[in-house]
Amino acid sequence: MAKTGNQPSWVKEFRKSVKASTPKGWLVMQGKKESTRVQIRKDGKKIAAITIPYAWKESD
């Protein structure tokens, strides 16, 4: 499981924004090699996951 206590502030704000603008169960997280991963869950089970072509880093 990912550690959530030591995350940069941009990660917290990004996740908060995603939560406010998507249906319940949509999650974003760091994927392999600094990519971004989107995961969709329903009733506690993963129903879909995809890596999208955006770096997992803060940008201007």
N, C-alpha and C positions, 0 to 999 in steps of 0.2 A: 504494500500500500504506500502511496506517495506521502511524503512529509508535507504538512500544510503550515506548520508553525514558522518556518524560516523563509517564506516566500517573499519576493520583492513586492512592493506596493502596487506596481503595475499589474501583476498577476491577479491580485485580489480585486482590483478595479475592473479588469477585463472580465473576470468570471462574474462579477456582480452585473456588469452590462449584458453579458450573454444570458444570464438568468432572467433579467428583466425583459429581454426581447425575444425569447424563444419559449416554446412549450415546456412544461415540467418534464424533467428527465434528461435534458440536453446538458452535456458536460464538455468542457475543453481542458486539455492537459498537454503537457510536453510529450512529444513522441520520440522516436529514435532519431539520433543525429540532429537534434535541435529543431525538429519539425513540430507542427501543431497537429494534434489529434482531436477529433470530435467523436464523442460517444453518446449514444442515445440509450436510455434505460427506461423500462416500463415494469412496474411492480417489482423493482429490485433486480431485474435481470437485464443483461445487455442484449439489445435487439439489433443494434447496428454500431459500427465503428469505422471510421475512415481517417486516413492521414491526408491533410490538405497542404498545398504547396506554399505555406507561409512559415517563416522562421519563428521559433518560440523565443522572441526577444522583443524588448521595447524598441519602438522606432518613432521617429518624429512624424 
